[in-house]
Amino acid sequence: MSIEENVQTVKDFFAAMGGSDRQALLALVADDIEWIIPGENWPLAGTHRGHNGLADLLQTASEEVETSTMEFHEYVAQGDRVLVVGFAEGKIKATNKAWKDDWIFAITVRNGKLTNIREYVDTQALARASEKDAGQNS
């Protein structure tokens, strides 16, 4: 596939994610998709594999994280790699603490499907927002 087609596939993926279109989302990812989100002490951190891992990640995200802003600033592509540069902000539902995050997603697209997503995010800001204060219930 061409670089332009790879970028469009990534844009279609994020559109399906934003529109909660599970069928379109699964059609755009490989069966063995791997999504790596760095960090510790925040709900989405970890390595998520396959359609089930993707479904679990999206379910956890909808339960644990509220995203109020998601901006896509730039797409940089070469070969089968697409880097997406953006910004997001929201809150962690359990703590009601806000977070802001400048991020980059490094995405591999092969044969029209996303095979790997590696996020580069502000793990410290997300972990801080996930910390419960001394008086909060667990």
C-alpha positions as CSV (number, residue, x, y, z in Angstrom):
1,M,0.0,0.0,0.0
2,S,1.1,3.6,-0.6
3,I,2.1,6.0,2.2
4,E,-1.1,8.0,1.5
5,E,-3.2,4.8,1.9
6,N,-1.5,4.0,5.2
7,V,-2.1,7.5,6.5
8,Q,-5.8,7.2,5.5
9,T,-6.1,3.8,7.2
10,V,-4.8,5.4,10.4
11,K,-7.2,8.3,10.1
12,D,-10.1,5.8,9.5
13,F,-9.0,3.9,12.6
14,F,-9.2,7.0,14.8
15,A,-12.5,8.0,13.2
16,A,-13.9,4.5,14.0
17,M,-12.6,4.8,17.5
18,G,-14.1,8.2,18.1
19,G,-17.4,7.1,16.7
20,S,-17.4,3.9,18.8
21,D,-17.8,1.9,15.5
22,R,-16.5,-1.5,16.7
23,Q,-17.0,-3.3,13.4
24,A,-15.1,-0.7,11.4
25,L,-12.4,-0.6,14.1
26,L,-11.9,-4.4,14.0
27,A,-11.9,-4.4,10.1
28,L,-8.9,-1.9,10.3
29,V,-6.7,-3.9,12.6
30,A,-4.8,-7.2,12.2
31,D,-6.0,-10.2,14.2
32,D,-2.7,-10.1,16.1
33,I,-2.7,-6.3,16.7
34,E,-0.3,-5.2,19.5
35,W,-1.0,-1.9,21.3
36,I,1.7,-0.8,23.7
37,I,0.9,1.9,26.3
38,P,3.8,2.7,28.6
39,G,3.7,3.5,32.2
40,E,2.5,2.2,35.5
41,N,-0.2,3.2,38.0
42,W,-2.7,4.3,35.4
43,P,-5.6,2.3,34.0
44,L,-4.5,1.9,30.3
45,A,-0.8,1.1,30.8
46,G,0.3,-2.2,29.4
47,T,0.6,-4.3,26.2
48,H,-2.8,-5.2,24.7
49,R,-2.8,-8.0,22.0
50,G,-5.3,-9.2,19.5
51,H,-8.9,-8.3,19.0
52,N,-9.8,-9.3,22.5
53,G,-7.0,-7.2,24.0
54,L,-8.2,-4.2,21.9
55,A,-11.8,-4.7,23.1
56,D,-10.6,-4.9,26.7
57,L,-8.5,-1.8,26.3
58,L,-11.4,0.2,24.8
59,Q,-13.8,-1.1,27.5
60,T,-11.3,0.0,30.2
61,A,-10.8,3.3,28.6
62,S,-14.6,4.0,28.5
63,E,-14.9,3.0,32.2
64,E,-11.8,4.7,33.6
65,V,-10.9,7.7,31.4
66,E,-12.9,10.7,30.2
67,T,-11.3,12.4,27.2
68,S,-12.6,15.9,26.6
69,T,-10.1,16.9,23.9
70,M,-8.4,14.9,21.3
71,E,-6.4,16.8,18.6
72,F,-4.5,15.3,15.7
73,H,-1.8,17.8,14.7
74,E,0.4,16.0,12.2
75,Y,0.8,12.7,10.3
76,V,4.4,11.7,9.4
77,A,4.7,8.6,7.2
78,Q,7.5,6.5,5.7
79,G,7.1,3.0,4.4
80,D,4.7,1.1,6.6
81,R,5.1,3.5,9.6
82,V,2.8,6.4,10.4
83,L,3.6,8.7,13.3
84,V,0.6,10.7,14.6
85,V,1.4,13.8,16.7
86,G,-1.3,15.1,18.9
87,F,-2.7,16.4,22.2
88,A,-5.4,15.1,24.5
89,E,-6.8,16.1,27.8
90,G,-9.5,14.8,30.1
91,K,-9.8,13.3,33.6
92,I,-9.4,10.0,35.3
93,K,-13.0,9.1,36.5
94,A,-12.0,7.3,39.8
95,T,-10.0,10.4,41.0
96,N,-11.8,13.2,39.1
97,K,-8.3,14.5,38.4
98,A,-7.5,16.3,35.1
99,W,-4.6,15.3,32.8
100,K,-3.1,16.9,29.7
101,D,-0.9,14.9,27.3
102,D,1.1,15.7,24.2
103,W,1.5,12.4,22.5
104,I,2.9,10.5,19.6
105,F,1.5,7.2,18.3
106,A,3.9,5.2,16.2
107,I,1.7,2.9,14.1
108,T,2.7,0.1,11.7
109,V,0.3,-0.6,8.8
110,R,0.6,-3.7,6.7
111,N,-1.7,-4.8,3.9
112,G,-4.3,-2.1,5.0
113,K,-4.4,-3.1,8.6
114,L,-2.8,-1.7,11.8
115,T,-0.5,-4.3,13.2
116,N,1.2,-2.4,16.0
117,I,0.6,0.8,17.9
118,R,3.2,2.2,20.3
119,E,2.2,5.3,22.3
120,Y,4.6,7.8,23.5
121,V,2.7,9.7,26.2
122,D,3.3,11.7,29.4
123,T,3.1,8.7,31.7
124,Q,3.9,10.9,34.8
125,A,0.9,13.2,34.2
126,L,-1.4,10.2,33.7
127,A,-0.1,8.4,36.8
128,R,-0.5,11.6,38.9
129,A,-4.1,12.0,37.7
130,S,-4.7,8.4,38.7
131,E,-3.3,8.7,42.2
132,K,-6.0,8.7,44.9
133,D,-5.7,11.3,47.6
134,A,-5.4,10.1,51.2
135,G,-9.2,10.6,51.8
136,Q,-10.5,9.0,48.7
137,N,-12.1,5.5,48.7
138,S,-10.4,2.8,46.7
